[in-house]
Amino acid sequence: MRSWRLILLPWLILVATLGTTWLSWNHEQQAADKELRSRFDFALRDAGSRIEQRMAAYEQMLRGVQGLIAATGTINRRVFRDYVDALRLDANFSGVQTIGIAEQVTAARKESHIAAMRRAGFTNYRIEPDGARDMYTPVIQREPYIGRNQINPGFDPWSDPVRREALVRARDSGTAAISGKVRLAVDNDTDVQPGFIMYIPIYAPNQPTESVDQRRAALIGWVFASFRLNDLMASLYGEQAAGLSLTLHDGVIATDATLLFRSGQPDRPPQNSALKAQEYLVIAGHSWTLSMSASEQFKNHFGRDAAKLIALAGISLSFLLTLLAWLLASGKARAVALAAAMTDELRKSERRWAFALEGAGDGVWDWNLSSRQALTSQRWDEILGCPPGRAHSIDEWTERMAPDERTSVMAAIDQCLSGPPVRNATCVIEHRIRCDDGTWKWILFRGMVAERDADGTPLRMIGTISDISQRKASEERIRHMAQHDALTDLPNRALFSDRLQLELERAKRHGEQVGLIFLDLDNFKPINDHFGHAVGDRVLQTVALRLKESIRASDTAGRIGGDEFIILLPSLSHPNDAAALAEKIRLALRQPFAVDGFEMRISCSLGVAVFPEDGEDEVTLTKHADQALYRAKENGRDGVELAANRNH
């Protein structure tokens, strides 16, 4: 028996050290991959943020032109030209191809408009393309009037469905709107780039614009800026990391027809890249899809290669330790046996002293596995609230365990007892235990076999317990804070996304329907401006309370930022139930809010989507709910809109 142990010992050491090496190598490899992914995600978010910030700057530039026309009361060609020249587009707003004005001309005014433009010096002026239409929106001026911008005015963007959709959206909403992918009128056949146009409406001075009908009646034209995508992307500040390929598509479906921009080598995009991701950008009411992938150059530049060093060093040390163990086992067997006996006696002596002295404030116990009796220290009794000096047994310990944990705890202890007689093999378990007063505590159980018979059967087990209730409570508080909004105590975006994915998977298995409601408070900003953020926070807390009172116990309401909320409705009996609950919530939030002596009223806009009719995954479902919310806002707020692909 001893000779076999001496032979097996080096092999056991080799297996153990190689296993440790593999675990270390695997951990380092995963850490390196996680760090690389983090850098990649940051690069994607940074690219999207730069695009959004630049487009916001262009919108403010057009707002300035809109304000100029509103202040002067008329569209003055000379004043407009001087204003655009002062903007210094090349230096401050590089990426803008041209800034222009499109005038709204009814069919009745067409001939008088053409005559007026010809009197202004455009002798060959006409509205293009030809054809009779109820309304015309000819471009009457482009600035700066240099280079490719030197083309005759008169092009009617209303004749193009893509441009017309953006014109209508800007006119009816009163906000900026960008078109889909178009070919710009200023592009020639030899140098064509994908482009788009941003429109902002111009209304007649001193005219009401509160409703859609009023805005349509007050409209006199649009100020616009046209962009060529390659020029726009080249103007963004910051450098892109080496090895990254960036593509931008119009809309949420990536096809060759919707491609707006691709960085790097367009004829050789990265293939089979493990690092791929996309982000949806909503700019002036229009969606873009930003996609990014990384090549080996990116991985080689930012990746770390410590895993190879760990593997090489670990394998070398494993074989060295195995060789050393083999030399000691074969050459000094008697010395090892003597040392083992002396060490075992020393350990037993140390255990007795540790039991007597109660180190580190832990409760100490000693089990006699034959008689099933247990000796416990004073600290053990204090932790469980037992009278000092009372006799205990292993069976009593088992009865004190939480019923739902008893089987797993005893299985772990039995595994420790039935395992091979390895020195200092410790069983460590965290579980709940009932105290004498009926309360429950979390304890850390540590145990090891202290004595075996000649056949290796365990006779005695010793160990300690530590009260870890406070640590467990702290962990639970931290977990709750990480998953809930600090102001309203509603689930935050991360927790809500987890619950939504779980409900969608469950609904797919059982063929059920799931509702999703996006909610945005109307005119909430004036409350913060007039009453202060403290009052605004109280209002948000009251909104959260009313949401909880309005929904079912199985539903989930979450706050995803600012004055935006989201509600998950699992196990719907009928798709209309989601719309009915949305209407109930809308009416609940219309009730007055009394905060710190102030009474105020707000309303909300809601968008409703239902699985699977409006989408079979989280991205599609949330996109349709968000679009429905946008329509509710566009239609005057304080309303409920269903997803566009629902029959209603």
Phi and psi in degrees as a GROMACS rama.xvg file:
@    title "Ramachandran Plot"
@    xaxis  label "Phi"
@    yaxis  label "Psi"
@TYPE xy
-63.4922  -40.4086  ARG-2
-64.3766  -38.4137  SER-3
-64.9757  -37.9832  TRP-4
-63.8807  -39.7995  ARG-5
-64.7418  -33.6153  LEU-6
-75.0872  -40.3788  ILE-7
-75.1437  -26.1998  LEU-8
-55.4917  -50.3123  LEU-9
-59.3464  -38.1596  PRO-10
-67.3054  -38.7825  TRP-11
-62.4114  -41.1139  LEU-12
-63.4366  -41.2954  ILE-13
-62.5895  -46.3741  LEU-14
-63.3009  -43.1025  VAL-15
-65.1716  -45.1488  ALA-16
-69.3568  -38.3738  THR-17
-66.2076  -37.4727  LEU-18
-63.1379  -42.3276  GLY-19
-63.0238  -40.3788  THR-20
-60.7762  -43.3014  THR-21
-64.4592  -41.1148  TRP-22
-62.2716  -42.1023  LEU-23
-65.8146  -43.2931  SER-24
-62.6964  -43.7545  TRP-25
-64.3152  -40.5295  ASN-26
-63.0987  -44.3116  HIS-27
-64.9009  -38.9724  GLU-28
-63.2967  -44.3089  GLN-29
-66.1099  -39.2023  GLN-30
-63.4056  -41.1176  ALA-31
-64.2588  -43.0037  ALA-32
-63.8634  -39.2307  ASP-33
-65.357  -41.9719  LYS-34
-64.8863  -41.2098  GLU-35
-63.1489  -41.748  LEU-36
-64.3273  -37.7876  ARG-37
-63.171  -42.2056  SER-38
-63.753  -40.6351  ARG-39
-64.2912  -45.7367  PHE-40
-61.9966  -38.2087  ASP-41
-63.9214  -41.338  PHE-42
-62.2609  -39.694  ALA-43
-66.2194  -47.151  LEU-44
-62.597  -38.3151  ARG-45
-65.3914  -41.5136  ASP-46
-62.6635  -45.8952  ALA-47
-62.2043  -40.8636  GLY-48
-64.547  -39.4684  SER-49
-65.1385  -39.4268  ARG-50
-64.263  -46.7652  ILE-51
-62.7818  -41.5737  GLU-52
-65.4704  -41.3275  GLN-53
-66.2951  -41.0583  ARG-54
-67.4142  -33.1374  MET-55
-64.6353  -36.9925  ALA-56
-65.8107  -40.2608  ALA-57
-65.7921  -36.9793  TYR-58
-62.7964  -41.8698  GLU-59
-64.5301  -34.4096  GLN-60
-61.6061  -45.7169  MET-61
-67.4343  -33.257  LEU-62
-59.4426  -36.6476  ARG-63
-63.4934  -41.1105  GLY-64
-65.0465  -41.9199  VAL-65
-59.0266  -42.9335  GLN-66
-66.7643  -35.1843  GLY-67
-61.0672  -46.8367  LEU-68
-66.939  -38.9972  ILE-69
-64.055  -36.1016  ALA-70
-73.0024  -39.7717  ALA-71
-79.3335  -25.5214  THR-72
86.1849  -10.2848  GLY-73
-140.999  165.707  THR-74
-93.5251  98.7047  ILE-75
-100.606  117.104  ASN-76
-60.9525  -43.6062  ARG-77
-67.8722  -44.1606  ARG-78
-62.8093  -40.8841  VAL-79
-63.4259  -42.6771  PHE-80
-63.1227  -44.1326  ARG-81
-63.9325  -37.9155  ASP-82
-65.5924  -44.6397  TYR-83
-66.0026  -39.078  VAL-84
-60.5022  -36.2929  ASP-85
-69.8712  -22.3531  ALA-86
-69.2783  -23.8178  LEU-87
52.7128  69.2568  ARG-88
-57.8284  -40.9063  LEU-89
-62.8092  -37.1652  ASP-90
-87.2551  -43.3113  ALA-91
-100.458  -30.7942  ASN-92
-130.624  49.3412  PHE-93
-61.6744  140.739  SER-94
111.481  -19.9404  GLY-95
-84.1546  125.683  VAL-96
-78.4134  -47.5767  GLN-97
-158.394  154.306  THR-98
-118.142  131.489  ILE-99
-144.797  178.078  GLY-100
-127.325  131.307  ILE-101
-113.516  127.183  ALA-102
-98.3745  141.267  GLU-103
-82.9315  123.633  GLN-104
-128.592  121.431  VAL-105
-76.6118  166.056  THR-106
-61.0794  -33.8716  ALA-107
-69.1243  -27.9117  ALA-108
-94.3011  0.605931  ARG-109
-57.3434  -52.1449  LYS-110
-67.1365  -40.707  GLU-111
-66.2775  -34.5025  SER-112
-64.5031  -45.5503  HIS-113
-61.7837  -42.3363  ILE-114
-62.741  -40.7193  ALA-115
-65.5072  -40.1326  ALA-116
-66.3875  -37.608  MET-117
-68.757  -34.8335  ARG-118
-67.0933  -26.8678  ARG-119
-78.0128  -1.16703  ALA-120
118.2  -6.897  GLY-121
-96.6544  81.8642  PHE-122
-64.0977  -30.925  THR-123
-101.938  20.628  ASN-124
-65.8825  135.402  TYR-125
-155.019  158.734  ARG-126
-87.4799  125.425  ILE-127
-119.672  144.123  GLU-128
-76.6397  162.853  PRO-129
-66.8048  165.333  ASP-130
128.679  151.399  GLY-131
-85.6947  129.962  ALA-132
-139.488  157.049  ARG-133
-66.6346  -30.4294  ASP-134
-146.677  148.72  MET-135
-126.284  148.513  TYR-136
-131.458  61.615  THR-137
-67.173  144.024  PRO-138
-76.2943  119.109  VAL-139
-102.739  -11.3205  ILE-140
-162.154  137.556  GLN-141
-126.642  135.822  ARG-142
-135.515  147.414  GLU-143
-73.1926  142.674  PRO-144
-85.642  68.101  TYR-145
-139.613  161.036  ILE-146
59.1652  -134.023  GLY-147
-70.0561  -12.7093  ARG-148
-76.2103  -6.86633  ASN-149
-82.7714  65.9139  GLN-150
-120.834  157.507  ILE-151
-65.0471  142.534  ASN-152
-70.6083  171.395  PRO-153
117.65  -10.7061  GLY-154
-65.071  133.232  PHE-155
-102.538  101.13  ASP-156
-65.937  -17.9053  PRO-157
-63.4343  -22.4719  TRP-158
-74.9384  -14.9539  SER-159
-100.301  121.279  ASP-160
-57.0391  -37.1501  PRO-161
-66.1827  -46.8441  VAL-162
-67.8494  -38.6626  ARG-163
-61.7671  -38.6973  ARG-164
-59.778  -41.6537  GLU-165
-70.4833  -37.9098  ALA-166
-61.13  -44.2965  LEU-167
-65.1017  -43.9069  VAL-168
-62.8023  -40.7116  ARG-169
-67.69  -42.0418  ALA-170
-62.2533  -46.7835  ARG-171
-76.9985  -30.338  ASP-172
-91.6622  -22.2449  SER-173
76.6717  7.29571  GLY-174
-118.129  175.516  THR-175
-68.8789  147.671  ALA-176
-144.958  139.079  ALA-177
-111.549  152.499  ILE-178
-86.1346  172.184  SER-179
-76.7751  -166.959  GLY-180
-67.5157  126.443  LYS-181
-139.205  165.252  VAL-182
-98.1088  126.529  ARG-183
-71.9177  146.949  LEU-184
-64.9403  -24.3341  ALA-185
-84.3877  -7.09846  VAL-186
-78.8004  138.467  ASP-187
-98.0503  175.162  ASN-188
-69.5556  -20.0665  ASP-189
-90.8431  -14.8995  THR-190
-144.212  80.9321  ASP-191
-108.095  130.388  VAL-192
-125.303  151.972  GLN-193
-59.236  140.916  PRO-194
-141.751  173.866  GLY-195
-154.17  168.822  PHE-196
-132.9  138.38  ILE-197
-105.7  128.45  MET-198
-116.251  143.735  TYR-199
-133.005  130.412  ILE-200
-72.5284  152.734  PRO-201
-116.521  121.306  ILE-202
-107.739  153.02  TYR-203
-64.021  141.381  ALA-204
-61.9516  149.135  PRO-205
61.2103  27.3988  ASN-206
-111.643  139.749  GLN-207
-67.6407  141.974  PRO-208
-135.843  33.3699  THR-209
-77.2702  -36.147  GLU-210
-110.207  170.517  SER-211
-63.7387  -44.0717  VAL-212
-62.7863  -39.5033  ASP-213
-65.5775  -39.8874  GLN-214
-65.7975  -38.6612  ARG-215
-65.4558  -39.2723  ARG-216
-69.8361  -32.3779  ALA-217
-87.3823  -7.46411  ALA-218
-67.3636  133.938  LEU-219
-119.242  -14.8745  ILE-220
167.292  -165.754  GLY-221
-137.239  145.612  TRP-222
-102.068  138.238  VAL-223
-138.951  159.596  PHE-224
-131.807  132.895  ALA-225
-106.116  145.91  SER-226
-130.895  140.7  PHE-227
-102.855  127.28  ARG-228
-61.8492  -42.5548  LEU-229
-61.9933  -41.3416  ASN-230
-66.5902  -39.3424  ASP-231
-63.0432  -48.512  LEU-232
-66.1218  -33.6539  MET-233
-67.9281  -22.4594  ALA-234
-85.2029  -10.3231  SER-235
-67.9361  139.987  LEU-236
-76.8145  159.679  TYR-237
91.6178  154.004  GLY-238
-104.043  141.518  GLU-239
-84.5897  137.206  GLN-240
-61.1618  147.111  ALA-241
-63.691  141.125  ALA-242
88.6848  7.37634  GLY-243
-104.532  136.764  LEU-244
-114.25  129.012  SER-245
-119.029  131.292  LEU-246
-128.902  148.29  THR-247
-130.787  124.821  LEU-248
-118.096  148.953  HIS-249
-80.5626  126.535  ASP-250
85.3973  -163.606  GLY-251
-108.334  3.03263  VAL-252
-114.182  120.995  ILE-253
-90.9625  108.089  ALA-254
-135.724  170.718  THR-255
-62.5466  -33.8138  ASP-256
-68.2949  -29.3059  ALA-257
-96.7705  2.32077  THR-258
-65.6016  125.547  LEU-259
-101.822  -39.1889  LEU-260
-157.415  143.603  PHE-261
-141.223  126.519  ARG-262
-87.5909  172.151  SER-263
74.9856  -141.8  GLY-264
-98.885  105.895  GLN-265
-63.6903  -23.7704  PRO-266
-86.4916  -8.2057  ASP-267
-138.238  70.8479  ARG-268
-69.39  154.103  PRO-269
-57.6075  133.022  PRO-270
-105.227  139.988  GLN-271
54.1241  35.8515  ASN-272
-73.8152  132.99  SER-273
-74.0964  -21.7002  ALA-274
-102.395  97.1533  LEU-275
-136.721  142.792  LYS-276
-161.769  161.709  ALA-277
-142.037  154.245  GLN-278
-135.544  139.948  GLU-279
-97.1037  125.902  TYR-280
-107.822  132.406  LEU-281
-112.085  109.405  VAL-282
-122.227  119.345  ILE-283
50.9055  43.7423  ALA-284
77.9353  9.65378  GLY-285
-126.115  143.777  HIS-286
-98.6405  137.688  SER-287
-122.432  151.758  TRP-288
-112.318  115.873  THR-289
-100.903  119.261  LEU-290
-116.928  145.819  SER-291
-141.284  141.638  MET-292
-139.019  154.708  SER-293
-116.676  142.74  ALA-294
-99.1118  179.814  SER-295
-62.566  -28.4073  GLU-296
-61.0503  -40.7839  GLN-297
-64.9342  -44.1237  PHE-298
-64.9588  -40.6688  LYS-299
-68.1475  -30.9832  ASN-300
-76.8691  -41.4947  HIS-301
-103.725  -16.8931  PHE-302
-71.8573  157.682  GLY-303
-114.783  149.642  ARG-304
-119.222  33.8382  ASP-305
-72.7153  -19.0332  ALA-306
-62.004  -39.1224  ALA-307
-64.7242  -41.1707  LYS-308
-63.9556  -40.7964  LEU-309
-63.2197  -43.5558  ILE-310
-62.7283  -45.6107  ALA-311
-65.1158  -45.7508  LEU-312
-67.2223  -41  ALA-313
-64.4089  -42.1656  GLY-314
-65.2939  -42.1084  ILE-315
-62.2297  -46.3826  SER-316
-66.2899  -34.0203  LEU-317
-61.1986  -47.0143  SER-318
-69.3653  -34.2946  PHE-319
-65.9226  -43.5773  LEU-320
-65.487  -37.925  LEU-321
-63.2798  -42.4449  THR-322
-64.0517  -42.4428  LEU-323
-63.5119  -42.3623  LEU-324
-63.3253  -39.8248  ALA-325
-64.0907  -40.6326  TRP-326
-64.799  -43.565  LEU-327
-68.1778  -40.461  LEU-328
-68.1197  -36.7439  ALA-329
-88.9288  -28.456  SER-330
-99.5025  -21.7824  GLY-331
-135.078  48.4269  LYS-332
-61.1355  -45.3845  ALA-333
-67.203  -39.2577  ARG-334
-64.4114  -37.6276  ALA-335
-66.5609  -41.9571  VAL-336
-62.29  -44.2187  ALA-337
-62.7446  -44.2602  LEU-338
-63.3329  -37.2701  ALA-339
-64.5572  -41.7988  ALA-340
-64.2846  -43.6854  ALA-341
-65.0861  -39.8371  MET-342
-65.8106  -40.1285  THR-343
-62.8816  -42.1409  ASP-344
-64.0093  -39.4896  GLU-345
-64.4471  -40.9901  LEU-346
-63.7599  -42.6285  ARG-347
-59.7425  -42.3235  LYS-348
-62.7878  -41.4987  SER-349
-65.1605  -37.7226  GLU-350
-64.6024  -40.6117  ARG-351
-62.0466  -45.5944  ARG-352
-64.7756  -39.2043  TRP-353
-62.3305  -40.3942  ALA-354
-63.4812  -39.1202  PHE-355
-73.4749  -35.3239  ALA-356
-93.5342  -11.8629  LEU-357
56.1916  62.7709  GLU-358
-62.7951  144.843  GLY-359
60.818  19.5734  ALA-360
73.2892  13.8584  GLY-361
-88.4129  153.196  ASP-362
-81.1088  133.388  GLY-363
-108.845  139.891  VAL-364
-135.803  156.268  TRP-365
-140.188  114.387  ASP-366
-99.5342  131.622  TRP-367
-96.2114  106.775  ASN-368
-71.936  -18.6895  LEU-369
-79.7642  -48.3635  SER-370
-88.6323  -9.4528  SER-371
65.4162  16.7962  ARG-372
-93.2809  156.33  GLN-373
-133.981  134.71  ALA-374
-100.298  135.293  LEU-375
-129.172  152.674  THR-376
-87.4336  172.812  SER-377
-63.6273  -39.3742  GLN-378
-65.0342  -34.4923  ARG-379
-59.3827  -46.6165  TRP-380
-64.0299  -37.3974  ASP-381
-65.1082  -41.5791  GLU-382
-61.3923  -42.0295  ILE-383
-93.2898  -0.347837  LEU-384
70.8035  29.8855  GLY-385
-91.1775  150.079  CYS-386
-62.3991  137.405  PRO-387
-63.9226  143.875  PRO-388
84.8357  -1.07814  GLY-389
-76.3501  141.464  ARG-390
-73.4555  146.524  ALA-391
-131.741  163.171  HIS-392
-137.602  163.683  SER-393
-65.118  -36.2348  ILE-394
-64.7747  -38.0605  ASP-395
-61.7287  -41.43  GLU-396
-58.1536  -43.9273  TRP-397
-63.1503  -41.3595  THR-398
-66.3241  -26.2727  GLU-399
-76.1093  -17.3095  ARG-400
-69.3337  151.536  MET-401
-61.5306  132.319  ALA-402
-55.3729  -38.1721  PRO-403
-76.363  -9.02227  ASP-404
-111.37  -10.6788  GLU-405
-59.4227  -45.0144  ARG-406
-63.7897  -45.4882  THR-407
-68.1317  -36.3637  SER-408
-66.7085  -46.57  VAL-409
-65.7283  -33.5007  MET-410
-64.4825  -39.6488  ALA-411
-66.3213  -39.6531  ALA-412
-66.9253  -42.8633  ILE-413
-62.2223  -36.6827  ASP-414
-64.8882  -37.946  GLN-415
-65.9317  -39.1591  CYS-416
-72.2175  -35.5636  LEU-417
-88.4818  -5.31721  SER-418
-73.6496  172.889  GLY-419
-63.963  149.115  PRO-420
-71.9026  73.7766  PRO-421
-90.0077  133.561  VAL-422
-64.9169  138.131  ARG-423
62.6108  20.1639  ASN-424
-70.0197  117.883  ALA-425
-110.942  137.453  THR-426
-99.478  120.191  CYS-427
-120.896  122.246  VAL-428
-139.584  139.096  ILE-429
-106.671  126.688  GLU-430
-157.458  169.127  HIS-431
-93.1526  149.763  ARG-432
-142.469  145.225  ILE-433
-89.0619  128.841  ARG-434
-83.73  172.113  CYS-435
-62.6159  -29.1354  ASP-436
-86.6821  7.16396  ASP-437
91.6727  -9.2238  GLY-438
-79.2867  167.552  THR-439
-116.876  142.248  TRP-440
-130.088  149.328  LYS-441
-89.5952  131.894  TRP-442
-128.31  154.259  ILE-443
-103.209  112.601  LEU-444
-95.6828  123.786  PHE-445
-123.785  131.737  ARG-446
-148.709  154.527  GLY-447
-150.939  151.038  MET-448
-74.0094  123.665  VAL-449
-100  -20.2358  ALA-450
-152.803  137.901  GLU-451
-132.253  159.164  ARG-452
-86.5679  -174.268  ASP-453
-61.7747  -28.1385  ALA-454
-87.4896  0.292444  ASP-455
89.387  5.44021  GLY-456
-74.4411  128.99  THR-457
-63.9761  133.629  PRO-458
-111.306  -28.0714  LEU-459
-147.807  141.683  ARG-460
-134.519  135.458  MET-461
-127.531  162.212  ILE-462
174.88  -167.177  GLY-463
-136.236  163.264  THR-464
-129.426  145.078  ILE-465
-125.685  139.079  SER-466
-79.2502  111.201  ASP-467
-114.827  24.5132  ILE-468
-61.888  -43.052  SER-469
-64.5349  -39.0834  GLN-470
-63.5336  -42.4525  ARG-471
-64.5391  -39.0541  LYS-472
-65.2035  -39.88  ALA-473
-64.3645  -41.7829  SER-474
-61.5568  -40.0724  GLU-475
-66.4258  -39.9831  GLU-476
-64.1653  -42.5302  ARG-477
-63.7559  -42.2418  ILE-478
-61.9639  -41.3359  ARG-479
-64.8131  -42.567  HIS-480
-64.6772  -34.9721  MET-481
-71.2733  -20.8967  ALA-482
-111.753  1.36004  GLN-483
-131.122  151.736  HIS-484
-70.498  130.708  ASP-485
-66.8563  -30.6367  ALA-486
-81.0857  -48.7809  LEU-487
-102.779  -10.0302  THR-488
62.9122  18.9821  ASP-489
-85.6179  156.372  LEU-490
-54.7214  138.24  PRO-491
-85.0679  -174.299  ASN-492
-60.1295  -41.499  ARG-493
-65.8894  -47.5454  ALA-494
-66.1405  -40.3761  LEU-495
-63.4876  -39.9807  PHE-496
-62.5019  -39.7958  SER-497
-62.4177  -45.9921  ASP-498
-65.1848  -38.2059  ARG-499
-63.4993  -43.5077  LEU-500
-64.4951  -40.6792  GLN-501
-63.5061  -42.5333  LEU-502
-67.387  -36.6312  GLU-503
-65.5396  -41.1302  LEU-504
-64.0072  -42.2705  GLU-505
-66.0315  -40.7086  ARG-506
-64.6074  -35.904  ALA-507
-65.1238  -39.8384  LYS-508
-68.0166  -38.795  ARG-509
-102.884  1.95873  HIS-510
67.0323  36.1574  GLY-511
-101.564  174.127  GLU-512
-111.77  144.706  GLN-513
-128.245  132.77  VAL-514
-102.183  149.329  GLY-515
-136.586  127.278  LEU-516
-121.61  124.197  ILE-517
-96.2457  132.786  PHE-518
-128.829  131.725  LEU-519
-132.872  128.27  ASP-520
-71.1025  138.903  LEU-521
-90.1702  135.405  ASP-522
54.0913  42.7072  ASN-523
-80.9297  -28.907  PHE-524
-58.7461  -39.8612  LYS-525
-59.2273  -27.2576  PRO-526
-65.0155  -46.4755  ILE-527
-63.0924  -39.1799  ASN-528
-68.8921  -39.9177  ASP-529
-88.8283  -36.7324  HIS-530
-108.885  -12.3951  PHE-531
99.844  157.016  GLY-532
-68.3618  -26.1961  HIS-533
-64.4053  -43.2907  ALA-534
-66.4663  -40.4015  VAL-535
-59.4926  -39.6514  GLY-536
-64.355  -39.294  ASP-537
-63.9443  -37.7208  ARG-538
-63.8919  -43.1748  VAL-539
-62.6223  -38.3561  LEU-540
-64.7512  -38.4413  GLN-541
-68.0398  -37.7984  THR-542
-59.8176  -45.1377  VAL-543
-61.0118  -41.0819  ALA-544
-63.1574  -42.2115  LEU-545
-67.7485  -33.6105  ARG-546
-62.985  -45.4919  LEU-547
-60.7049  -37.3108  LYS-548
-73.3418  -23.64  GLU-549
-87.7492  -26.9398  SER-550
-95.183  169.235  ILE-551
-76.6136  167.306  ARG-552
-65.8877  -29.2109  ALA-553
-83.2648  -11.1674  SER-554
-82.1984  163.801  ASP-555
-130.153  125.712  THR-556
-108.929  134.306  ALA-557
-133.799  158.381  GLY-558
-111.17  125.635  ARG-559
-109.089  5.80482  ILE-560
140.423  141.316  GLY-561
54.749  -124.266  GLY-562
-106.512  31.5479  ASP-563
-108.089  131.734  GLU-564
-128.802  163.831  PHE-565
-145.846  141.056  ILE-566
-126.944  132.777  ILE-567
-106.958  128.717  LEU-568
-121.859  94.4713  LEU-569
-80.236  160.588  PRO-570
52.6528  55.2275  SER-571
-74.0779  139.138  LEU-572
-77.1652  -34.3822  SER-573
-150.763  144.7  HIS-574
-55.8897  -30.9456  PRO-575
-68.1933  -16.4728  ASN-576
-61.5946  -35.7324  ASP-577
-66.0631  -42.5934  ALA-578
-65.8926  -37.2207  ALA-579
-64.0358  -42.4167  ALA-580
-66.1236  -38.8047  LEU-581
-59.8527  -41.4083  ALA-582
-65.7478  -38.2044  GLU-583
-61.6828  -42.5798  LYS-584
-65.5825  -42.5056  ILE-585
-57.7197  -44.5294  ARG-586
-67.8309  -35.9397  LEU-587
-64.1224  -38.2072  ALA-588
-80.5245  -11.2302  LEU-589
-78.1604  -15.5939  ARG-590
-65.503  148.423  GLN-591
-60.5594  149.465  PRO-592
-109.906  123.534  PHE-593
-108.237  111.193  ALA-594
-134.324  120.598  VAL-595
51.6944  42.0269  ASP-596
83.9096  -2.88878  GLY-597
-102.301  141.292  PHE-598
-113.619  126.968  GLU-599
-139.12  157.862  MET-600
-125.97  139.524  ARG-601
-135.763  168.915  ILE-602
-132.109  179.34  SER-603
-144.922  155.216  CYS-604
-113.031  138.741  SER-605
-131.538  139.488  LEU-606
-118.358  133.31  GLY-607
-119.442  132.248  VAL-608
-132.393  148.799  ALA-609
-129.312  131.077  VAL-610
-83.0857  136.542  PHE-611
-98.2046  2.55574  PRO-612
-59.9337  -39.608  GLU-613
-103.243  8.81158  ASP-614
151.188  142.188  GLY-615
-106.862  7.66384  GLU-616
-141.651  167.926  ASP-617
-61.4275  -43.5235  GLU-618
-63.1063  -48.3565  VAL-619
-66.3385  -43.3401  THR-620
-62.8828  -46.9874  LEU-621
-67.2077  -33.6959  THR-622
-63.7524  -44.3163  LYS-623
-68.4393  -37.7976  HIS-624
-63.9173  -39.9144  ALA-625
-66.7411  -39.6971  ASP-626
-64.5969  -39.6185  GLN-627
-62.4937  -41.1615  ALA-628
-60.6634  -40.4662  LEU-629
-62.8083  -40.0374  TYR-630
-65.8958  -38.1159  ARG-631
-60.7012  -41.2673  ALA-632
-64.4848  -44.3425  LYS-633
-64.9744  -31.8915  GLU-634
-86.4527  17.2044  ASN-635
108.007  4.52095  GLY-636
67.8006  178.233  ARG-637
53.0822  53.0718  ASP-638
-157.543  172.798  GLY-639
-118.693  129.265  VAL-640
-123.257  140.222  GLU-641
-93.641  162.319  LEU-642
-57.6746  151.305  ALA-643
-64.6573  -29.067  ALA-644
-92.3369  16.5285  ASN-645
-98.5099  142.508  ARG-646
-80.7903  115.053  ASN-647
